[in-house]
């Protein structure tokens, strides 16, 4: 099963996100990741295949700095359980960062259209398609809301 945690506040987000993901560990999953928004709009994405302990180990004690973020544990539905398929996923420019639970039924058709229009993908997931769709619509001047 997948799980999502989020935090917005005055404290450093990374440790809160990791703690929230740890509370979801009773659920089966094959990868974990976090994205933390820092000052000036920068976002740090860290993820790992395997258990949450693999993500924590990869951080090597250096938690991303910022007071808001999202975290995710993934159970593979589209794509193998790999680093590339772990959430969060981004658009081409790294400006749209998302996590997602569920299935996008028509993701292959959408992915083909996005590939034909020049988008590049790093994963085999249906979720990454959503980040690129949001990117496309924002570039066309649509408001996110």
C-alpha positions in Angstrom: 0.0 0.0 0.0 1.1 3.6 -0.6 1.1 6.3 1.9 1.4 10.1 1.7 2.4 12.6 4.4 2.7 16.3 4.2 3.8 19.2 6.4 3.6 23.0 6.3 4.7 24.9 9.4 7.5 26.6 11.2 9.6 23.6 12.1 12.0 21.8 9.8 9.9 19.5 7.6 12.3 16.6 6.8 12.3 15.0 10.2 8.5 15.3 10.5 8.0 13.8 7.1 10.3 10.9 7.9 8.6 10.3 11.2 5.2 10.3 9.4 6.5 7.8 6.9 7.8 5.6 9.8 4.2 5.5 11.1 3.1 4.1 7.8 5.7 1.3 7.9 3.2 -1.4 8.8 1.9 -1.1 5.3 3.8 -2.8 2.5 5.8 -0.7 0.2 8.9 -0.9 -2.1 10.3 2.7 -2.0 10.1 5.9 -0.1 10.9 9.6 -0.8 10.5 13.2 0.4 10.5 16.6 -1.2 11.3 19.6 1.0 10.8 23.2 0.0 13.5 25.5 1.1 13.9 29.3 1.1 13.8 31.0 -2.2 11.6 28.4 -3.7 14.2 25.7 -4.0 13.0 22.1 -3.5 15.2 19.1 -2.6 13.9 15.7 -3.6 15.4 12.6 -2.0 14.2 9.0 -2.6 15.3 5.4 -2.4 14.2 2.0 -3.4 13.5 -0.4 -0.6 12.5 0.4 3.0 12.4 3.8 4.7 15.7 2.8 6.3 17.3 3.0 2.8 16.1 6.5 2.4 17.3 7.5 5.9 20.7 5.9 5.2 21.0 7.7 1.8 20.5 11.1 3.6 23.6 10.3 5.7 22.3 12.6 8.5 22.0 15.6 6.1 18.3 16.4 6.1 17.0 18.8 3.4 16.3 22.2 4.9 12.8 23.7 4.7 9.6 24.1 6.5 7.2 22.4 4.1 7.2 19.2 2.2 5.7 15.9 1.1 6.6 12.3 1.6 5.5 9.1 0.0 5.9 5.3 0.4 5.1 3.4 -2.9 3.8 0.0 -3.7 4.4 -0.6 -7.4 1.5 -0.6 -9.8 3.2 0.8 -12.9 6.9 0.3 -13.2 9.3 -1.8 -11.2 10.4 -1.1 -7.6 13.4 1.1 -8.5 14.9 4.4 -7.5 13.7 6.0 -10.7 10.1 4.9 -10.0 10.1 6.1 -6.4 8.0 9.2 -5.6 8.2 12.2 -5.6 8.2 12.8 -9.4 8.9 16.0 -11.2 8.2 17.7 -14.5 10.9 18.4 -17.1 12.1 21.6 -15.3 11.7 20.2 -11.7 9.1 22.9 -10.9 6.1 20.5 -10.4 6.8 17.9 -7.7 4.1 15.4 -6.9 3.3 12.2 -5.1 0.2 10.2 -5.9 -1.8 7.2 -4.7 -4.0 5.6 -7.3 -3.9 4.6 -11.0 -4.1 6.7 -14.1 -5.8 4.3 -16.5 -4.8 6.1 -19.7 -1.3 7.1 -18.7 0.3 5.3 -21.7 -1.7 7.3 -24.2 -1.0 10.5 -22.3 2.7 9.7 -22.0 3.0 9.1 -25.8 1.4 12.5 -26.5 3.8 14.2 -24.0 6.8 12.4 -25.5 5.7 13.5 -29.0 5.6 17.1 -27.8 9.1 16.9 -26.4 8.7 15.9 -22.7 11.3 13.6 -21.2 10.6 11.0 -18.6 12.8 9.4 -15.9 10.4 6.7 -14.7 8.0 4.1 -15.8 5.2 5.4 -13.6 1.8 6.8 -14.3 2.4 9.4 -11.6 5.2 11.1 -13.5 2.8 11.6 -16.4 0.7 13.8 -14.1 3.6 16.1 -13.3 4.2 16.7 -17.0 0.5 17.3 -17.7 0.5 20.0 -15.0 3.6 21.4 -16.5 2.0 21.5 -20.0 -1.2 23.3 -18.7 0.8 25.8 -16.7 2.9 26.6 -19.8 -0.4 27.2 -21.7 -1.3 29.9 -19.1 -3.8 27.9 -17.1 -4.0 28.6 -13.4 -3.2 25.6 -11.2 -6.4 25.9 -9.2 
